[in-house]
């Protein structure tokens, strides 16, 4: 088996059919499988998945759980069942564009030092179907990300790859890439751990090969609306950086700069939302060691007592 596409699902009856349709219609010259795991959805997701499996029994394999176990266990189940030499991740509400799978497989086949490859994704409004912006090109740290990056770039600059754009090589530590310590954020440590174990490059394909759906019930949207979830996300992200040092021996300087950056990014999140006390707490914590991530970080710290002026200066 050349490729396994893993698709976790929970209450996605509006979108999972379109997602699977976009995957079964891929034109490829290799054998691949689509493994879908429904985490005891309370809507019609499981029935829709079964319908597609009945139509495409040689392509789709489904796991329909009887009790909800959470995203981490869902992904572990998918990784356990995956047989492919390459593994592609796909959120059940996103779309694969024509040529996605073949293009990424071709890239990994022809670039032996690349361990993980991702592509540009079109962010679109689910209600209007209108494009919003390209995910990677508009990433706020995009200028720091080379075409061929590595695990250090993930630690320093955050998640520059969209989840459903990622394909990586199989390795012996797959189940170790879904950590128990994360309560909210799974994708960031998942990328760091896969990249760390594989040790190769993380390469970017500029072609738009997928669509990233933006809607109010998405995991990211829920986090954006909740102070508690955003703070837990920060804790998860910082812990992922610490684990990278412990597991892969990444330099302390890189870990420290990465954690400072993530605290700075969280501070700006709260500044945008008028949560000035949380902004002040995090921006001061982000420079506790006297080190700044970049000029924006320095500016935010210098102007921390003037939030309105700072928002104008940083164009927030």
Secondary structure, DSSP 4 states (H G I P E B T S, - for coil): --EEEEEEESS-TTTHHHHHHHHHT---SS-EEEEEEE---SSSHHHHHHHHHHHSTTTEEEEE-SS---HHHHHHHHHHH---SEEEE--TT-EEPTTHHHHHHHHHHH-TTEEEEEEEEEEEETTT--EEEETTTT-TTGGG--SEE-HHHHHHH---S-GGG-EEE--TTGGGGS-SS-SS--HHHHHHHHHHHH-SEEEEEEEEEEEEEE-TTSHHHHHHT-HHHHHHHHHHHHHHHHHHHHHH---HHHHHHHHHHHHHHHHHHHHHTT-HHHHHHHHHHTTTTS--SSHHHHHHHHTTT-HHHHHHHTT-
